[in-house]
Amino acid sequence: MRIRRILFALFVSATCAAFAAEVAFAQAPARGAAPARGAAAPARGAAPARGAAGAANRQVFASLAQIMRAIPFPNSNIIFDVQDNDPAKKKPDPNGPYLGTYQGWEGVENAGLALAEFSNLVLLPGRKCSNNVAVPLTQPDFVEFAKALRTTGMEVYNAAKAKNQDAVNKLSDKLTETCANCHDKYRPDSRIGGPKIGVEKRCMPGV
């Protein structure tokens, strides 16, 4: 069981794949550009469309590796810990893997939700990988990997909500496989299913 954690630590320490795109960001017109012929002018004092305002306010500050270390890595360790410990019986441990006061099954629920929500961050435009290559948001398989992680995260959440330790343990294997599928393609320096290639090839399709 501990082997899964070691393998996952290799997977997750920098990037994962992760997750569900299908998010359309509204694009503001160029500064000074006239509205399209025939388009109705916005009413005086009208607020901008909610989607456009939201897109304009979204910013990225961390690389893919940094948010991987901050979110999926610690939360995956919470899920893997269920293989060795019943969350209902595990005493709070300052060394982890649970975060702060959120212990037991509540901590496992939160870990599943964190993995699912992580996809929103991964798919924000403008983020770079650790080698300064853009996160491959235009690659269909990257999007599928992201969807798979979101699905697995929600399955963990539902199993934890039901306090089903066996179900969470099975999902631990699925989580490891989900991340491995993406890393074999987009983090080739730590891939399992083929020859390893240097970190300079991260996030590049077809390597």
For each residue, the residues with C-beta under 8 A, 3 or more apart:
1: 4 5 80 83 84
2: 5 6 84
3: 6 7
4: 1 7 8 80 83 172 173 176
5: 1 2 8 9 77 80
6: 2 3 9 10
7: 3 4 10 11 176 180 192
8: 4 5 11 12 76 77 80 175 176 179
9: 5 6 12 13 73
10: 6 7 13 190
11: 7 8 16 176 179 180 183 187 190
12: 8 9 16 68 69 72 73 76 179
13: 9 10 65 68 69 73 190
14: 64 65 68 69 130 187 190 202
15: 64 65 68 129 130 182 183 186 187 202 203
16: 11 12 68 72 149 179 182 183 187
17: 122 142 145 146 148 149 178 179 181 182 183 185 186
18: 118 119 122 142 145 146 148 149 150 178 179 182
19: 118 119 122 123 143 145 146 147 148 149 150
20: 119 123 143 146 147 150
21: 123 137 143 146 147
22: 143
23: 120 123
24: 51
25: 51 55 58 125
26: 49 51 52 54 55
27: 55
28: 52 55 56
29: 33 35
30: 33
31:
32:
33: 29 30
34:
35: 29 39 41
36: 39
37:
38:
39: 35 36
40:
41: 35
42: 46
43: 46
44:
45:
46: 42 43
47: 53
48: 52 53
49: 26 52 53
50: 53 54
51: 24 25 26 54 55
52: 26 28 48 49 55 56
53: 47 48 49 50 56 57
54: 26 50 51 57 58
55: 25 26 27 28 51 52 58
56: 28 52 53
57: 53 54
58: 25 54 55 124
59: 126
60: 124 125 126 127
61:
62: 66 67 70 127
63: 66 67 127 128 129 130
64: 14 15 67 68 122 127 128 129 130 135 203
65: 13 14 15 68 69 129 130
66: 62 63 69 70
67: 62 63 64 70 71 118 121 122 127
68: 12 13 14 15 16 64 65 71 72 73
69: 12 13 14 65 66 73
70: 62 66 67 73 74
71: 67 68 74 75 114 115 118 121
72: 12 16 68 75 76 114 115 118 149 179
73: 9 12 13 68 69 70 76 77
74: 70 71 77 78 96 97 99
75: 71 72 78 79 110 111 112 114 115
76: 8 12 72 73 79 80 111 115 175 179
77: 5 8 73 74 80 81 96 97
78: 74 75 81 82 97 98 99 107 108 110 111
79: 75 76 82 108 111 112 156 168 171 172 175
80: 1 4 5 8 76 77 83 97 172
81: 77 78 84 85 87 90 97 98
82: 78 79 85 86 87 108 165 168 169 172
83: 1 4 80 169 172
84: 1 2 81
85: 81 82 89 90
86: 82 89 90 165
87: 81 82 90 103 104 105 107 108 160 163 165
88: 104 105 163
89: 85 86
90: 81 85 86 87 93 98 103 104
91:
92: 98 103
93: 90 96 98
94:
95:
96: 74 77 93 99
97: 74 77 78 80 81
98: 78 81 90 92 93 102 103 104 107
99: 74 78 96 102 107 110
100:
101:
102: 98 99 106 107 110
103: 87 90 92 98 106 107
104: 87 88 90 98 107 108
105: 87 88 108 109 160 161 163
106: 102 103 109 110
107: 78 87 98 99 102 103 104 110 111
108: 78 79 82 87 104 105 111 112 156 160 168
109: 105 106 112 113 157 160 161
110: 75 78 99 102 106 107 113 114
111: 75 76 78 79 107 108 114 115 156 160
112: 75 79 108 109 115 116 153 154 155 156 157 158 159 160
113: 109 110 116 117 153 154 157
114: 71 72 75 110 111 117 118 153
115: 71 72 75 76 111 112 118 149 150 152 153 156 175
116: 112 113 119 149 150 153 154 157
117: 113 114 120 121 153
118: 18 19 67 71 72 114 115 121 122 149 153
119: 18 19 20 116 122 123 146 147 149 150
120: 23 117 123 124
121: 67 71 117 118 124 127
122: 17 18 19 64 67 118 119 127 135 146
123: 19 20 21 23 119 120 135 137 143 146
124: 58 60 120 121 127
125: 25 60 137
126: 59 60 134
127: 60 62 63 64 67 121 122 124 134 135
128: 63 64 132 133 134 135
129: 15 63 64 65 132 133 134 135 202 203
130: 14 15 63 64 65 199 202
131: 199 200 201 202 203
132: 128 129
133: 128 129 202 203 204
134: 126 127 128 129 137 203
135: 64 122 123 127 128 129 142 203
136: 139 142 186 203 204 205
137: 21 123 125 134 142 143
138:
139: 136 142 143 205
140: 143 144
141: 144 145 185 205
142: 17 18 135 136 137 139 145 146 182 185 186
143: 19 20 21 22 123 137 139 140 146 147
144: 140 141 147 148
145: 17 18 19 141 142 148 149 178 181 182 185 186
146: 17 18 19 20 21 119 122 123 142 143 149 150
147: 19 20 21 119 143 144 150 151
148: 17 18 19 144 145 151 152 178 181
149: 16 17 18 19 72 115 116 118 119 145 146 152 153 175 178 179 182
150: 18 19 20 115 116 119 146 147 153 154
151: 147 148 154 155
152: 115 148 149 155 156 171 174 175 178
153: 112 113 114 115 116 117 118 149 150 156 157
154: 112 113 116 150 151 157 158
155: 112 151 152 158 159 171 174
156: 79 108 111 112 115 152 153 159 160 168 171 175
157: 109 112 113 116 153 154 160 161
158: 112 154 155 161 162
159: 112 155 156 162 164 167 168 171
160: 87 105 108 109 111 112 156 157 163 164 168
161: 105 109 157 158
162: 158 159 167
163: 87 88 105 160
164: 159 160 167 168
165: 82 86 87 168 169
166: 169 170
167: 159 162 164 170 171
168: 79 82 108 156 159 160 164 165 171 172
169: 82 83 165 166 172 173
170: 166 167 173 174
171: 79 152 155 156 159 167 168 174 175
172: 4 79 80 82 83 168 169 175 176
173: 4 169 170 176 177
174: 152 155 170 171 177 178
175: 8 76 79 115 149 152 156 171 172 178 179
176: 4 7 8 11 172 173 179 180
177: 173 174 180 181
178: 17 18 145 148 149 152 174 175 181 182
179: 8 11 12 16 17 18 72 76 149 175 176 182 183
180: 7 11 176 177 183 184 192 193
181: 17 145 148 177 178 184 185
182: 15 16 17 18 142 145 149 178 179 185 186 187
183: 11 15 16 17 179 180 186 187 190 191 192
184: 180 181 187 188 191 192 193 194
185: 17 141 142 145 181 182 188 191 205
186: 15 17 136 142 145 182 183 202 203 204 205
187: 11 14 15 16 182 183 184 190 191 202 203
188: 184 185 191 194 195 196 197 198 201 202 207
189: 196 197 198 199 201 202
190: 10 11 13 14 183 187 196
191: 183 184 185 187 188 194 195 196 197
192: 7 180 183 184
193: 180 184
194: 184 188 191
195: 188 191
196: 188 189 190 191
197: 188 189 191 201 207
198: 188 189 201
199: 130 131 189 202
200: 131
201: 131 188 189 197 198 204 207
202: 14 15 129 130 131 133 186 187 188 189 199
203: 15 64 129 131 133 134 135 136 186 187
204: 133 136 186 201 207
205: 136 139 141 185 186
206:
207: 188 197 201 204
